[in-house]
Amino acid sequence: MGWQTGDLQKLTFLVGVLAGYFQSAVSFTPVTPNEWKGQLPKSVVIRRLQKRFGPGATQDWEKDGWDAVGIGLWKLGKF
């Protein structure tokens, strides 16, 4: 569905631009969901992050925010 609406094309383009822009400045690691969370459902990811940061700190996060924080913690070896 995301491919039909153009969302995945936009995301793919954005990741390519970011990878090219940050190539020399910082380490850029593209990661798939299977690499950072395996088969964990989003509800488990949300519970883990709420346990770590507290529900008050995470109440305004949107759906992609959970993934972004989870990927960052995974990259740091703290997920």
N, CA, C and O atoms as a GROMACS GRO file, in nm:
protein
  316
    1MET      N    1   0.082  -0.119   0.000
    1MET     CA    2   0.000   0.000   0.000
    1MET      C    3   0.087   0.126   0.000
    1MET      O    4   0.059   0.221  -0.072
    2GLY      N    5   0.192   0.126   0.080
    2GLY     CA    6   0.281   0.241   0.086
    2GLY      C    7   0.346   0.269  -0.047
    2GLY      O    8   0.371   0.385  -0.082
    3TRP      N    9   0.375   0.164  -0.123
    3TRP     CA   10   0.438   0.184  -0.254
    3TRP      C   11   0.338   0.247  -0.350
    3TRP      O   12   0.376   0.332  -0.431
    4GLN      N   13   0.212   0.207  -0.343
    4GLN     CA   14   0.109   0.261  -0.432
    4GLN      C   15   0.082   0.408  -0.404
    4GLN      O   16   0.055   0.484  -0.497
    5THR      N   17   0.088   0.450  -0.278
    5THR     CA   18   0.059   0.589  -0.243
    5THR      C   19   0.180   0.680  -0.262
    5THR      O   20   0.167   0.802  -0.252
    6GLY      N   21   0.295   0.622  -0.287
    6GLY     CA   22   0.416   0.702  -0.307
    6GLY      C   23   0.497   0.724  -0.180
    6GLY      O   24   0.604   0.783  -0.186
    7ASP      N   25   0.446   0.677  -0.066
    7ASP     CA   26   0.517   0.698   0.061
    7ASP      C   27   0.653   0.629   0.063
    7ASP      O   28   0.751   0.686   0.110
    8LEU      N   29   0.659   0.508   0.012
    8LEU     CA   30   0.787   0.436   0.014
    8LEU      C   31   0.888   0.496  -0.083
    8LEU      O   32   1.008   0.496  -0.056
    9GLN      N   33   0.840   0.547  -0.195
    9GLN     CA   34   0.931   0.613  -0.288
    9GLN      C   35   0.992   0.736  -0.223
    9GLN      O   36   1.112   0.761  -0.237
   10LYS      N   37   0.910   0.814  -0.152
   10LYS     CA   38   0.959   0.934  -0.085
   10LYS      C   39   1.059   0.897   0.024
   10LYS      O   40   1.162   0.962   0.039
   11LEU      N   41   1.028   0.791   0.100
   11LEU     CA   42   1.118   0.748   0.206
   11LEU      C   43   1.249   0.696   0.148
   11LEU      O   44   1.357   0.727   0.200
   12THR      N   45   1.241   0.618   0.040
   12THR     CA   46   1.362   0.567  -0.024
   12THR      C   47   1.450   0.681  -0.074
   12THR      O   48   1.572   0.678  -0.058
   13PHE      N   49   1.388   0.781  -0.134
   13PHE     CA   50   1.462   0.898  -0.181
   13PHE      C   51   1.528   0.971  -0.064
   13PHE      O   52   1.645   1.007  -0.071
   14LEU      N   53   1.452   0.992   0.043
   14LEU     CA   54   1.505   1.062   0.160
   14LEU      C   55   1.625   0.988   0.220
   14LEU      O   56   1.725   1.050   0.254
   15VAL      N   57   1.614   0.857   0.234
   15VAL     CA   58   1.725   0.779   0.289
   15VAL      C   59   1.847   0.791   0.198
   15VAL      O   60   1.959   0.803   0.247
   16GLY      N   61   1.828   0.788   0.068
   16GLY     CA   62   1.940   0.804  -0.024
   16GLY      C   63   2.006   0.940  -0.012
   16GLY      O   64   2.128   0.951  -0.014
   17VAL      N   65   1.925   1.044   0.000
   17VAL     CA   66   1.979   1.180   0.016
   17VAL      C   67   2.057   1.190   0.147
   17VAL      O   68   2.168   1.242   0.149
   18LEU      N   69   1.999   1.140   0.255
   18LEU     CA   70   2.068   1.146   0.385
   18LEU      C   71   2.197   1.065   0.382
   18LEU      O   72   2.298   1.110   0.436
   19ALA      N   73   2.195   0.948   0.322
   19ALA     CA   74   2.315   0.866   0.314
   19ALA      C   75   2.425   0.939   0.237
   19ALA      O   76   2.541   0.937   0.278
   20GLY      N   77   2.388   1.002   0.127
   20GLY     CA   78   2.488   1.077   0.049
   20GLY      C   79   2.538   1.199   0.122
   20GLY      O   80   2.658   1.229   0.118
   21TYR      N   81   2.450   1.270   0.188
   21TYR     CA   82   2.488   1.392   0.258
   21TYR      C   83   2.579   1.365   0.376
   21TYR      O   84   2.678   1.436   0.397
   22PHE      N   85   2.547   1.262   0.454
   22PHE     CA   86   2.623   1.234   0.575
   22PHE      C   87   2.737   1.134   0.554
   22PHE      O   88   2.802   1.095   0.650
   23GLN      N   89   2.760   1.095   0.432
   23GLN     CA   90   2.860   0.991   0.404
   23GLN      C   91   2.996   1.023   0.464
   23GLN      O   92   3.059   0.935   0.523
   24SER      N   93   3.043   1.145   0.450
   24SER     CA   94   3.177   1.176   0.500
   24SER      C   95   3.174   1.233   0.642
   24SER      O   96   3.275   1.228   0.711
   25ALA      N   97   3.060   1.286   0.685
   25ALA     CA   98   3.054   1.352   0.816
   25ALA      C   99   3.034   1.254   0.931
   25ALA      O  100   3.098   1.267   1.036
   26VAL      N  101   2.948   1.157   0.913
   26VAL     CA  102   2.917   1.061   1.020
   26VAL      C  103   2.898   0.922   0.961
   26VAL      O  104   2.886   0.905   0.839
   27SER      N  105   2.894   0.826   1.047
   27SER     CA  106   2.867   0.689   1.004
   27SER      C  107   2.717   0.674   0.980
   27SER      O  108   2.637   0.701   1.070
   28PHE      N  109   2.679   0.630   0.863
   28PHE     CA  110   2.539   0.610   0.828
   28PHE      C  111   2.516   0.461   0.810
   28PHE      O  112   2.583   0.397   0.730
   29THR      N  113   2.422   0.406   0.886
   29THR     CA  114   2.394   0.264   0.880
   29THR      C  115   2.249   0.240   0.845
   29THR      O  116   2.162   0.252   0.932
   30PRO      N  117   2.219   0.206   0.720
   30PRO     CA  118   2.081   0.169   0.689
   30PRO      C  119   2.048   0.037   0.759
   30PRO      O  120   2.131  -0.054   0.762
   31VAL      N  121   1.929   0.025   0.814
   31VAL     CA  122   1.892  -0.093   0.890
   31VAL      C  123   1.748  -0.134   0.857
   31VAL      O  124   1.661  -0.049   0.840
   32THR      N  125   1.727  -0.263   0.849
   32THR     CA  126   1.592  -0.314   0.823
   32THR      C  127   1.524  -0.344   0.956
   32THR      O  128   1.592  -0.364   1.057
   33PRO      N  129   1.390  -0.348   0.959
   33PRO     CA  130   1.320  -0.382   1.083
   33PRO      C  131   1.364  -0.517   1.139
   33PRO      O  132   1.377  -0.533   1.260
   34ASN      N  133   1.388  -0.613   1.051
   34ASN     CA  134   1.430  -0.746   1.097
   34ASN      C  135   1.563  -0.742   1.171
   34ASN      O  136   1.586  -0.821   1.262
   35GLU      N  137   1.651  -0.649   1.131
   35GLU     CA  138   1.781  -0.638   1.197
   35GLU      C  139   1.770  -0.582   1.338
   35GLU      O  140   1.836  -0.631   1.430
   36TRP      N  141   1.688  -0.480   1.357
   36TRP     CA  142   1.687  -0.413   1.487
   36TRP      C  143   1.582  -0.466   1.583
   36TRP      O  144   1.601  -0.455   1.704
   37LYS      N  145   1.472  -0.522   1.534
   37LYS     CA  146   1.370  -0.570   1.628
   37LYS      C  147   1.324  -0.712   1.600
   37LYS      O  148   1.242  -0.766   1.674
   38GLY      N  149   1.374  -0.772   1.494
   38GLY     CA  150   1.332  -0.907   1.461
   38GLY      C  151   1.183  -0.913   1.434
   38GLY      O  152   1.131  -0.834   1.356
   39GLN      N  153   1.115  -1.006   1.498
   39GLN     CA  154   0.971  -1.024   1.478
   39GLN      C  155   0.888  -0.962   1.590
   39GLN      O  156   0.769  -0.992   1.604
   40LEU      N  157   0.949  -0.875   1.671
   40LEU     CA  158   0.874  -0.813   1.780
   40LEU      C  159   0.761  -0.727   1.726
   40LEU      O  160   0.783  -0.646   1.636
   41PRO      N  161   0.641  -0.742   1.779
   41PRO     CA  162   0.534  -0.652   1.738
   41PRO      C  163   0.556  -0.512   1.797
   41PRO      O  164   0.627  -0.496   1.896
   42LYS      N  165   0.496  -0.412   1.735
   42LYS     CA  166   0.512  -0.274   1.779
   42LYS      C  167   0.472  -0.258   1.924
   42LYS      O  168   0.532  -0.178   1.996
   43SER      N  169   0.371  -0.332   1.971
   43SER     CA  170   0.326  -0.319   2.110
   43SER      C  171   0.437  -0.355   2.209
   43SER      O  172   0.448  -0.294   2.315
   44VAL      N  173   0.519  -0.453   2.175
   44VAL     CA  174   0.631  -0.492   2.262
   44VAL      C  175   0.738  -0.383   2.260
   44VAL      O  176   0.795  -0.350   2.364
   45VAL      N  177   0.765  -0.328   2.142
   45VAL     CA  178   0.862  -0.219   2.131
   45VAL      C  179   0.816  -0.100   2.216
   45VAL      O  180   0.895  -0.042   2.289
   46ILE      N  181   0.689  -0.065   2.205
   46ILE     CA  182   0.634   0.047   2.282
   46ILE      C  183   0.646   0.022   2.431
   46ILE      O  184   0.686   0.111   2.505
   47ARG      N  185   0.612  -0.098   2.476
   47ARG     CA  186   0.624  -0.130   2.620
   47ARG      C  187   0.768  -0.118   2.668
   47ARG      O  188   0.793  -0.066   2.777
   48ARG      N  189   0.863  -0.165   2.588
   48ARG     CA  190   1.004  -0.156   2.627
   48ARG      C  191   1.049  -0.010   2.640
   48ARG      O  192   1.119   0.027   2.734
   49LEU      N  193   1.008   0.072   2.544
   49LEU     CA  194   1.049   0.212   2.547
   49LEU      C  195   0.980   0.287   2.660
   49LEU      O  196   1.041   0.375   2.721
   50GLN      N  197   0.854   0.255   2.687
   50GLN     CA  198   0.785   0.319   2.799
   50GLN      C  199   0.848   0.277   2.932
   50GLN      O  200   0.858   0.359   3.024
   51LYS      N  201   0.890   0.154   2.942
   51LYS     CA  202   0.958   0.109   3.064
   51LYS      C  203   1.090   0.184   3.082
   51LYS      O  204   1.127   0.218   3.194
   52ARG      N  205   1.159   0.209   2.974
   52ARG     CA  206   1.289   0.276   2.980
   52ARG      C  207   1.275   0.426   3.008
   52ARG      O  208   1.349   0.480   3.091
   53PHE      N  209   1.181   0.493   2.940
   53PHE     CA  210   1.170   0.638   2.949
   53PHE      C  211   1.053   0.686   3.034
   53PHE      O  212   1.046   0.803   3.069
   54GLY      N  213   0.961   0.596   3.068
   54GLY     CA  214   0.842   0.634   3.142
   54GLY      C  215   0.730   0.675   3.048
   54GLY      O  216   0.755   0.740   2.946
   55PRO      N  217   0.606   0.639   3.082
   55PRO     CA  218   0.495   0.670   2.992
   55PRO      C  219   0.474   0.820   2.972
   55PRO      O  220   0.428   0.861   2.865
   56GLY      N  221   0.506   0.902   3.072
   56GLY     CA  222   0.491   1.046   3.057
   56GLY      C  223   0.584   1.104   2.953
   56GLY      O  224   0.548   1.198   2.882
   57ALA      N  225   0.703   1.049   2.944
   57ALA     CA  226   0.803   1.100   2.850
   57ALA      C  227   0.772   1.059   2.707
   57ALA      O  228   0.820   1.122   2.612
   58THR      N  229   0.692   0.955   2.689
   58THR     CA  230   0.669   0.901   2.556
   58THR      C  231   0.526   0.924   2.506
   58THR      O  232   0.493   0.879   2.396
   59GLN      N  233   0.443   0.991   2.582
   59GLN     CA  234   0.301   0.999   2.546
   59GLN      C  235   0.273   1.074   2.416
   59GLN      O  236   0.172   1.047   2.351
   60ASP      N  237   0.359   1.165   2.377
   60ASP     CA  238   0.336   1.243   2.256
   60ASP      C  239   0.406   1.186   2.132
   60ASP      O  240   0.397   1.244   2.024
   61TRP      N  241   0.473   1.074   2.147
   61TRP     CA  242   0.542   1.014   2.032
   61TRP      C  243   0.440   0.961   1.934
   61TRP      O  244   0.337   0.906   1.974
   62GLU      N  245   0.468   0.977   1.807
   62GLU     CA  246   0.382   0.922   1.703
   62GLU      C  247   0.437   0.787   1.659
   62GLU      O  248   0.544   0.746   1.705
   63LYS      N  249   0.366   0.719   1.572
   63LYS     CA  250   0.401   0.581   1.537
   63LYS      C  251   0.544   0.566   1.488
   63LYS      O  252   0.611   0.469   1.524
   64ASP      N  253   0.593   0.657   1.406
   64ASP     CA  254   0.729   0.644   1.355
   64ASP      C  255   0.833   0.685   1.459
   64ASP      O  256   0.950   0.647   1.449
   65GLY      N  257   0.791   0.763   1.556
   65GLY     CA  258   0.881   0.803   1.664
   65GLY      C  259   0.929   0.684   1.745
   65GLY      O  260   1.046   0.678   1.785
   66TRP      N  261   0.840   0.590   1.770
   66TRP     CA  262   0.877   0.469   1.844
   66TRP      C  263   0.989   0.396   1.770
   66TRP      O  264   1.088   0.355   1.831
   67ASP      N  265   0.972   0.380   1.641
   67ASP     CA  266   1.072   0.310   1.561
   67ASP      C  267   1.204   0.386   1.559
   67ASP      O  268   1.311   0.325   1.570
   68ALA      N  269   1.198   0.517   1.545
   68ALA     CA  270   1.321   0.597   1.539
   68ALA      C  271   1.401   0.583   1.668
   68ALA      O  272   1.523   0.566   1.663
   69VAL      N  273   1.334   0.591   1.781
   69VAL     CA  274   1.403   0.578   1.910
   69VAL      C  275   1.454   0.435   1.926
   69VAL      O  276   1.566   0.414   1.973
   70GLY      N  277   1.373   0.337   1.889
   70GLY     CA  278   1.416   0.198   1.897
   70GLY      C  279   1.538   0.169   1.813
   70GLY      O  280   1.628   0.098   1.857
   71ILE      N  281   1.541   0.221   1.691
   71ILE     CA  282   1.656   0.201   1.603
   71ILE      C  283   1.780   0.268   1.661
   71ILE      O  284   1.889   0.211   1.658
   72GLY      N  285   1.763   0.388   1.714
   72GLY     CA  286   1.877   0.458   1.777
   72GLY      C  287   1.934   0.380   1.893
   72GLY      O  288   2.056   0.367   1.906
   73LEU      N  289   1.846   0.327   1.979
   73LEU     CA  290   1.893   0.247   2.092
   73LEU      C  291   1.959   0.118   2.044
   73LEU      O  292   2.058   0.074   2.101
   74TRP      N  293   1.902   0.058   1.940
   74TRP     CA  294   1.962  -0.064   1.884
   74TRP      C  295   2.104  -0.035   1.835
   74TRP      O  296   2.196  -0.112   1.862
   75LYS      N  297   2.120   0.076   1.764
   75LYS     CA  298   2.251   0.112   1.711
   75LYS      C  299   2.352   0.133   1.823
   75LYS      O  300   2.470   0.102   1.808
   76LEU      N  301   2.306   0.188   1.937
   76LEU     CA  302   2.393   0.208   2.053
   76LEU      C  303   2.412   0.081   2.136
   76LEU      O  304   2.487   0.081   2.233
   77GLY      N  305   2.343  -0.027   2.098
   77GLY     CA  306   2.352  -0.152   2.173
   77GLY      C  307   2.274  -0.150   2.302
   77GLY      O  308   2.307  -0.223   2.395
   78LYS      N  309   2.170  -0.065   2.310
   78LYS     CA  310   2.094  -0.051   2.434
   78LYS      C  311   1.947  -0.085   2.419
   78LYS      O  312   1.868  -0.051   2.507
   79PHE      N  313   1.910  -0.150   2.310
   79PHE     CA  314   1.770  -0.186   2.292
   79PHE      C  315   1.749  -0.318   2.357
   79PHE      O  316   1.638  -0.371   2.355
   0.00000   0.00000   0.00000
